[in-house]
Amino acid sequence: MSARRFEKKALLLATTVRNPERFPAFLAALKPFDGTVFNETVARKVAQTLIRIREYSPDTAIKTVNELQKYKGTDEEMTDEDALTAVRWALENLSGHGVGGFQKKSWGGRTVEWFGLMQELGAVRIEKDKEIKFSASGNDMARVYSDESVQNADALVENFWLNGMMKLQPKSPFRSGTIENRPFVLMLDVILRLAEKFGPDEPGLSRAELSFLLNWDGSDAQEFLDYILDIRDRYGKQLSSDLVYDLVMNDDHMLKGEPETRFKKPQIVQDIVDDWMRKSRMTGIIQLRGLGRYLDILPEEEDKARYIVKHYNKFNDEMDVDKYFASVATFDENIRFAEAAPVVDHIDEKMKTINQFAKGLSWDEVVYELSVLNGGRKSSKHDLLKLIRDPLRFEFLSAIATRKSFPNALIEANYSADDEGLPKSTAIGDTPDLFVKDTMIGATIEVTLQTSKSQATNEIPAISRHLAYTKQRDGRDDYFTVFVAKALHPDSVFMAEFAYARDQQLISTYGIDEFATKMAASSQVIDLKKEPAKIFTMN
């Protein structure tokens, strides 16, 4: 074992999958092999599935192999044969080092890396030549991608993240840190103590204080709170990045003794903090305050936070990897978010926040932030928007764009918001994402980042039901739907045209960039209406 394993290090929940929104798709691809022995053959089949559905894109293979170049610049689902071609070509060109007992050029090593954080958070146990074992939360995450009957996917995602984050440790069989604490539980404990000391209006921990948390060597909440209060007394709450970096690098409780060449300032004051804030919000009990400057506990989830602090504040010193995984994978029913539970929403605050962002952001900024959701090399330039997970950010930005285009229209945004009006969870399965109505006409607006062939079967039937319900509710036959996708699958366009021919349910289809441009140029809801490209004859 190398000496580096025992060095201090900042806590970063990095993953080669990069975007944790992709976890359900990856777990769904692995799920058919639950209970089988994990080896290179299985890994290649998983890779083929992910490449076929375009959740993993072998860009170099697409650029290089003649028969794959038709997929360049698109998210169109591959055929099985083409996906296999990509698997074989990429295998000869994979770079990096051997991982998990697999040789350097192997899909096995790449797969171990893909599922590393998912394993650490208790979704699935995956190791070379051992049986693949899904946990209950891992099964639920796979359902989020593959099961059309799921009505509240956010509840299942929140269960996974809350269970995993409250048991996360910098020192574990899956991580090479030295700190024997549970940072998420420590954070909850300190936030609760701050509220007890200063009252319910206390906004929680600031971004700067999260830099301290993620490098703090110790599990005593009162000791960490005393440090925070001392820093506030000496410097105030709004600390410069230079000061934060200096404090982290020169405190015995943090990274004193570590070279600055190893931990750069952006990593300490921005990267690990943004990563922590995004993933903490995915637990369902954490909210942003102060326009993204603080993390706090959702008031309606305070009892759950207190339960976690009481029962999960002890470091797990079990270093046998299978026993450790078993403890993380075990789910405590006292923290569960139920799929059918009523969603807490703050409608007035939500609409106020939409209006504020619509006034505060220029059209160029809205168009750019929407384009970020197309993927690629672009990243959000907005300090708050970048902390909101992609599907929820899509709904939020669509509501902002709708308000900017139609300032006097009625808007119903069906994602739920916290008490500061910021988006908390996506619209549940039986409602449209948005509804807008001006003096002439009304439209439901539905958005998705799903790009595979299942986009058509998962989205269009539900969209048709939402439109039919809204027409019936308001007694209007002229309403239509605006359907916006990261990449429109041809089957989705076909089914939208068929829905119009059979049921007179007009579904106007847009890609994200086209939608953003159209919204910026529209002043009436009817401007978004598209007639179908094809006319079917129904006998």
C-alpha positions in Angstrom: 0.0 0.0 0.0 1.5 3.4 -1.0 2.3 6.1 1.5 0.0 8.5 -0.5 -3.0 6.6 0.9 -2.3 8.1 4.3 -1.9 11.7 3.1 -4.5 14.4 3.7 -6.8 15.1 0.8 -9.8 17.3 0.0 -13.1 15.4 -0.4 -14.2 15.3 -4.0 -17.0 13.0 -5.1 -15.6 12.6 -8.6 -16.8 10.0 -11.0 -15.8 9.1 -14.6 -19.5 9.1 -15.4 -19.2 12.9 -14.6 -22.9 13.7 -14.5 -24.7 11.8 -11.7 -27.9 12.3 -13.6 -26.6 9.4 -15.8 -26.5 6.9 -12.9 -30.0 5.4 -13.6 -29.1 4.7 -17.2 -25.8 3.1 -16.3 -27.4 1.0 -13.5 -30.2 -0.1 -15.9 -27.5 -1.3 -18.4 -25.9 -3.3 -15.6 -29.1 -4.6 -14.0 -29.6 -7.6 -16.4 -26.4 -9.1 -15.1 -27.4 -8.8 -11.4 -26.3 -12.1 -9.7 -23.8 -13.1 -12.5 -20.0 -13.0 -12.2 -18.5 -9.8 -13.3 -15.8 -10.3 -16.0 -14.6 -8.8 -19.2 -17.4 -10.4 -21.2 -20.1 -8.8 -19.0 -18.3 -5.5 -19.1 -18.3 -5.5 -22.9 -22.0 -6.2 -23.0 -22.7 -3.3 -20.6 -20.5 -1.0 -22.7 -22.3 -2.1 -25.9 -25.7 -1.2 -24.3 -24.5 2.2 -23.1 -23.0 3.0 -26.5 -26.1 1.8 -28.3 -28.4 4.1 -26.3 -25.8 6.9 -26.5 -25.3 7.3 -22.7 -21.7 6.6 -23.4 -20.3 8.1 -26.7 -17.1 6.8 -28.1 -16.4 10.1 -29.9 -13.1 9.1 -31.4 -14.5 5.9 -32.8 -17.4 7.9 -34.4 -15.0 10.2 -36.0 -12.6 7.5 -37.2 -14.7 4.5 -38.3 -16.5 5.0 -41.6 -19.7 3.2 -40.7 -20.0 5.1 -37.4 -19.6 8.6 -38.9 -23.3 8.9 -39.5 -23.7 9.4 -35.8 -21.4 12.3 -35.6 -23.1 15.4 -34.2 -26.3 13.5 -33.2 -27.6 11.6 -30.2 -29.4 9.0 -32.4 -29.5 5.6 -31.0 -27.1 3.1 -32.6 -27.9 -0.3 -34.0 -26.6 -3.3 -32.0 -24.2 -4.0 -34.8 -22.8 -0.5 -34.9 -22.5 -0.4 -31.1 -20.5 -3.6 -31.2 -18.3 -2.1 -33.9 -17.6 0.8 -31.6 -16.9 -1.5 -28.6 -14.4 -3.5 -30.6 -12.7 -0.4 -32.1 -12.5 1.5 -28.8 -11.1 -1.6 -27.0 -8.0 -1.4 -29.2 -7.6 2.3 -28.5 -8.5 2.6 -24.8 -5.9 4.4 -22.8 -5.0 4.7 -19.1 -3.9 2.2 -16.5 -5.2 -1.2 -15.4 -8.1 -0.9 -12.9 -9.7 -3.4 -10.6 -7.5 -6.3 -11.6 -8.2 -5.8 -15.3 -5.5 -5.2 -17.9 -4.9 -1.8 -19.3 -7.0 -2.2 -22.5 -10.2 -3.6 -21.1 -13.8 -2.6 -20.8 -13.7 -4.3 -17.3 -11.4 -1.6 -15.9 -13.5 1.1 -17.5 -16.7 -0.4 -16.1 -15.1 -0.5 -12.6 -14.4 3.2 -12.9 -17.9 4.0 -14.1 -19.6 2.3 -11.1 -17.0 3.4 -8.5 -19.1 6.2 -6.8 -22.3 4.2 -7.3 -20.7 1.3 -5.4 -19.4 3.6 -2.7 -22.9 5.0 -2.2 -24.4 1.6 -1.9 -26.1 1.0 -5.3 -24.3 -2.1 -6.5 -21.3 -4.3 -5.6 -19.1 -4.9 -8.6 -15.6 -6.6 -8.5 -13.7 -8.7 -10.9 -14.7 -12.5 -10.8 -17.3 -11.8 -8.1 -21.1 -11.9 -8.2 -22.7 -8.5 -9.1 -25.0 -7.5 -6.3 -27.6 -4.8 -6.6 -29.0 -3.2 -3.4 -32.7 -2.0 -3.0 -31.7 1.6 -3.8 -29.7 0.4 -6.8 -32.7 -1.5 -8.1 -34.8 1.7 -7.6 -32.3 3.8 -9.5 -32.4 1.3 -12.4 -36.2 1.6 -12.4 -35.9 5.4 -12.8 -34.5 4.8 -16.2 -36.3 1.6 -17.4 -39.7 1.5 -15.6 -42.4 3.7 -17.2 -44.7 3.2 -14.2 -42.5 5.3 -11.9 -44.6 8.4 -11.1 -42.1 10.2 -8.8 -38.6 9.4 -10.0 -37.1 12.2 -7.8 -38.2 10.3 -4.6 -36.2 7.2 -5.7 -33.2 9.3 -6.6 -33.3 11.1 -3.3 -33.5 7.9 -1.4 -30.3 6.7 -3.0 -28.4 9.9 -2.5 -29.6 10.4 1.1 -28.7 6.9 2.1 -25.3 7.1 0.5 -24.3 10.6 1.6 -25.2 10.1 5.2 -22.9 7.1 5.3 -20.1 8.6 3.1 -16.7 8.6 4.8 -13.3 10.1 3.6 -11.7 7.0 5.0 -13.3 3.7 3.8 -12.4 0.6 1.7 -13.5 2.6 -1.3 -11.6 5.8 -0.6 -8.0 6.6 0.3 -8.6 9.4 2.8 -7.5 9.5 6.4 -10.3 11.5 8.1 -12.5 9.4 10.3 -15.8 11.3 10.1 -19.0 11.5 8.1 -19.0 14.9 6.5 -22.7 15.0 5.5 -23.8 14.1 9.0 -21.3 16.6 10.5 -22.8 19.3 8.2 -26.3 18.5 9.3 -25.3 18.6 12.9 -23.6 22.0 12.6 -26.5 23.5 10.6 -28.9 22.4 13.3 -26.7 23.9 16.0 -26.5 27.2 14.1 -30.3 27.3 13.9 -30.6 26.6 17.6 -28.1 29.4 18.4 -29.3 32.1 16.0 -32.9 31.2 15.2 -34.7 29.8 12.2 -33.6 32.6 9.9 -30.0 31.5 10.1 -29.1 30.5 6.5 -26.9 27.5 7.2 -23.3 27.0 6.1 -21.7 29.4 3.5 -19.6 28.3 0.5 -16.5 29.2 2.4 -17.5 27.2 5.4 -18.1 24.2 3.1 -14.5 24.4 2.0 -13.5 24.0 5.7 -16.0 21.1 6.1 -14.6 19.1 3.2 -11.1 19.3 4.6 -11.9 19.1 8.3 -10.1 16.4 10.2 -12.5 15.6 13.1 -16.0 14.5 13.8 -16.8 16.8 16.9 -19.6 19.0 15.6 -19.2 21.5 18.5 -15.5 21.9 17.8 -16.2 22.6 14.1 -19.0 25.0 15.0 -16.6 26.9 17.4 -14.2 27.2 14.5 -16.9 28.5 12.2 -18.1 31.1 14.8 -14.5 32.2 15.4 -13.9 32.8 11.7 -17.2 34.7 11.4 -16.2 36.9 14.4 -12.7 37.6 12.9 -13.6 38.0 9.2 -17.4 38.0 8.8 -19.4 35.6 6.6 -18.3 36.6 3.2 -14.7 35.5 2.9 -12.4 36.1 -0.1 -11.2 33.0 -2.0 -7.6 33.9 -1.1 -8.4 33.9 2.6 -10.3 30.6 2.5 -7.5 28.9 0.6 -4.9 30.3 3.1 -7.0 29.1 6.1 -7.4 25.6 4.7 -3.8 25.2 3.8 -2.4 26.4 7.1 -4.7 24.9 9.8 -3.8 21.8 11.6 -7.4 20.5 11.3 -7.2 20.8 7.6 -4.3 20.7 5.0 -1.4 22.1 6.9 1.8 20.5 5.7 0.4 19.7 2.3 2.1 21.4 -0.7 0.1 24.0 -2.7 1.3 22.3 -5.8 -0.9 19.4 -4.9 -4.1 21.4 -3.9 -4.7 24.4 -6.1 -6.9 27.2 -5.0 -9.7 26.6 -7.5 -10.0 23.0 -6.3 -10.3 24.0 -2.6 -12.6 27.1 -3.0 -14.7 26.1 -6.0 -14.5 22.6 -7.4 -15.1 20.5 -4.3 -17.7 23.0 -3.0 -19.8 23.1 -6.2 -19.6 19.3 -6.4 -20.7 19.0 -2.7 -23.5 21.5 -3.1 -25.0 19.7 -6.2 -24.8 16.2 -4.6 -26.1 17.4 -1.2 -29.2 18.8 -2.9 -29.8 15.5 -4.5 -30.5 14.0 -1.0 -33.9 15.8 -0.9 -33.3 17.4 2.5 -30.9 20.2 1.6 -31.7 23.6 0.0 -29.9 26.6 -1.3 -30.2 29.9 0.5 -29.0 33.4 -0.3 -29.1 32.7 -4.1 -26.7 29.8 -3.8 -24.3 31.2 -1.2 -25.4 28.9 1.6 -26.6 25.3 2.2 -29.4 24.7 4.7 -31.8 22.0 5.7 -35.3 22.1 4.3 -37.7 23.1 7.1 -40.0 20.2 6.3 -37.1 17.7 6.5 -35.7 18.9 9.8 -36.9 15.8 11.7 -35.3 13.6 9.2 -32.0 15.5 9.6 -32.2 15.2 13.4 -32.8 11.4 13.1 -29.7 11.1 10.8 -27.5 13.1 13.2 -28.7 10.9 16.1 -28.2 7.5 14.5 -25.5 8.0 11.9 -22.8 10.2 13.4 -20.4 7.3 14.3 -17.5 6.5 12.0 -17.7 3.0 10.5 -14.3 1.4 11.1 -15.2 -1.8 9.1 -12.5 -2.1 6.4 -13.6 -5.4 4.8 -15.0 -4.2 1.5 -18.0 -6.6 1.3 -19.0 -6.0 4.9 -18.6 -2.3 4.5 -20.7 -2.3 1.3 -23.4 -4.3 3.1 -23.7 -1.7 5.8 -24.0 1.1 3.2 -26.5 -0.8 1.1 -28.8 -1.5 4.0 -31.6 1.0 3.8 -33.2 2.7 6.9 -36.9 3.0 6.3 -37.0 6.0 8.6 -35.4 8.2 5.9 -37.4 7.0 2.9 -39.2 9.4 0.6 -42.3 7.6 -0.6 -43.2 7.7 -4.3 -46.8 8.4 -3.5 -46.2 11.0 -0.8 -47.6 14.5 -1.3 -45.0 16.9 -2.6 -44.4 20.0 -0.5 -44.5 23.1 -2.7 -44.2 26.8 -2.2 -46.1 28.2 -5.2 -46.0 31.9 -4.4 -42.3 31.9 -3.7 -41.7 29.8 -6.8 -43.5 32.3 -9.1 -41.7 35.2 -7.4 -38.3 33.6 -8.1 -39.3 32.8 -11.8 -40.2 36.5 -12.2 -36.9 37.6 -10.6 -34.8 35.5 -12.9 -36.8 36.4 -16.0 -36.1 40.1 -15.2 -32.5 39.5 -14.1 -31.2 37.3 -17.0 -30.8 38.6 -20.5 -32.0 36.6 -23.4 -28.5 35.9 -24.4 -27.9 34.4 -20.9 -31.1 32.3 -21.0 -30.3 31.0 -24.5 -26.7 30.1 -23.5 -27.8 28.4 -20.2 -30.4 26.3 -22.2 -27.7 25.4 -24.7 -25.5 24.1 -21.9 -28.1 21.3 -21.4 -27.3 20.0 -24.9 -24.0 18.6 -23.4 -20.6 18.9 -25.0 -17.9 21.2 -23.7 -20.2 24.1 -22.5 -20.7 24.6 -18.8 -23.0 27.0 -16.9 -21.7 30.5 -16.2 -24.3 31.1 -13.5 -23.2 30.6 -9.9 -26.7 29.3 -8.9 -27.9 27.6 -12.0 -24.8 25.4 -12.1 -25.8 23.9 -8.7 -29.2 22.7 -9.9 -29.2 19.2 -11.5 -29.9 19.1 -15.2 -33.5 17.9 -15.5 -34.7 20.3 -12.8 -32.6 23.1 -14.3 -34.3 22.4 -17.7 -37.7 22.9 -16.2 -36.6 26.0 -14.3 -35.0 27.6 -17.3 -38.0 26.8 -19.4 -40.2 28.6 -16.9 -37.9 31.6 -16.9 -37.9 31.7 -20.7 -41.7 31.4 -20.7 -42.1 34.3 -18.4 -39.6 36.4 -20.4 -41.5 35.8 -23.6 -45.0 36.2 -22.1 -44.8 38.6 -19.1 -48.5 38.9 -18.7 -49.5 35.3 -19.3 -50.7 32.8 -16.7 -47.9 30.3 -16.0 -48.2 27.1 -14.0 -44.8 25.5 -13.2 -45.3 22.1 -11.8 -41.8 21.4 -10.4 -41.8 21.8 -6.6 -39.9 24.7 -5.0 -38.4 25.3 -1.5 -39.4 28.2 0.7 -37.0 30.5 -1.2 -38.7 29.6 -4.5 -35.8 27.6 -5.9 -36.6 24.3 -7.7 -36.5 21.3 -5.5 -37.9 18.3 -7.5 -39.2 17.8 -11.1 -42.9 17.7 -12.0 -44.5 14.4 -10.9 -45.6 11.9 -13.5 -49.3 12.9 -13.9 -48.8 16.6 -14.7 -47.2 18.6 -17.5 -43.9 20.3 -16.7 -45.4 23.7 -17.5 -48.6 25.3 -18.6 -48.9 28.8 -20.2 -52.0 30.7 -21.2 -52.4 34.2 -22.7 -55.6 35.9 -23.9 -55.7 33.8 -27.0 -54.6 30.2 -26.3 -52.9 27.9 -23.9 -50.1 25.3 -24.2 -48.5 22.7 -22.1 -44.7 22.7 -22.2 -42.9 19.4 -21.7 -39.1 19.0 -21.5 -36.7 16.0 -21.5 -33.0 15.3 -21.6 -33.7 11.7 -22.6 -32.3 11.0 -26.1 -32.7 7.2 -26.7 -35.4 5.5 -28.7 -37.4 5.1 -25.5 -37.9 8.9 -25.6 -40.9 8.3 -27.8 -42.5 5.6 -25.7 -41.7 7.2 -22.4 -42.7 10.8 -23.3 -45.3 11.1 -26.0 -48.1 9.0 -24.5 -47.8 10.8 -21.2 -47.7 14.2 -23.0 -50.8 13.3 -24.9 -52.6 12.4 -21.6 -51.5 15.7 -20.0 -52.7 17.7 -22.9 -56.1 15.9 -23.0 -56.6 16.5 -19.3 -55.7 20.2 -19.5 -58.1 20.6 -22.5 -60.9 18.9 -20.5 -60.1 20.9 -17.3 -60.4 24.2 -19.1 -63.0 23.3 -21.6 -60.7 24.2 -24.6 -60.1 22.2 -27.7 -57.5 24.5 -29.1 -54.7 24.0 -26.6 -51.5 22.4 -27.8 -48.2 21.0 -26.5 -44.6 22.2 -26.9 -42.3 19.2 -26.5 -38.6 20.1 -26.1 -35.8 17.5 -26.1 -32.1 17.6 -25.9 -32.1 15.6 -29.1 -35.4 14.7 -30.8 -35.5 11.1 -31.7 -37.2 10.4 -35.1 -39.7 8.1 -33.4 -40.8 10.9 -31.1 -41.5 13.2 -34.1 -43.4 10.3 -35.8 -45.5 9.6 -32.7 -46.3 13.3 -32.2 -47.5 13.5 -35.8 -49.6 10.3 -35.3 -51.1 11.7 -32.1 -52.4 14.7 -34.1 -53.8 12.5 -36.9 -55.6 10.1 -34.5 -56.6 12.3 -31.6 -56.1 15.9 -32.7 -53.5 16.3 -30.0 -51.1 18.8 -31.5 -47.6 18.3 -30.1 -45.1 20.8 -31.5 -41.6 19.3 -31.3 -38.4 21.3 -30.7 -34.7 20.7 -30.0 -33.3 22.8 -27.1 -31.5 25.4 -29.3 -34.5 25.8 -31.6 -36.8 26.2 -28.6 -34.5 28.8 -27.0 -34.3 30.8 -30.2 -38.0 30.6 -30.8 -38.8 31.7 -27.3 -36.6 34.7 -27.6 -38.4 35.8 -30.7 -42.0 35.1 -29.5 -44.5 37.5 -27.9 -47.6 35.3 -28.0 -48.1 31.7 -27.0 -49.5 30.8 -30.5 -46.1 31.7 -31.9 -44.8 28.4 -30.5 -47.4 26.4 -32.5 -46.1 24.1 -35.3 -48.3 22.2 -37.6 -47.2 18.6 -38.2 -44.9 17.9 -41.1 -46.8 14.9 -42.2 -50.5 14.3 -42.5 -51.8 10.8 -41.8 -55.0 9.5 -43.2 -57.0 7.6 -40.5 -59.4 5.0 -41.9 
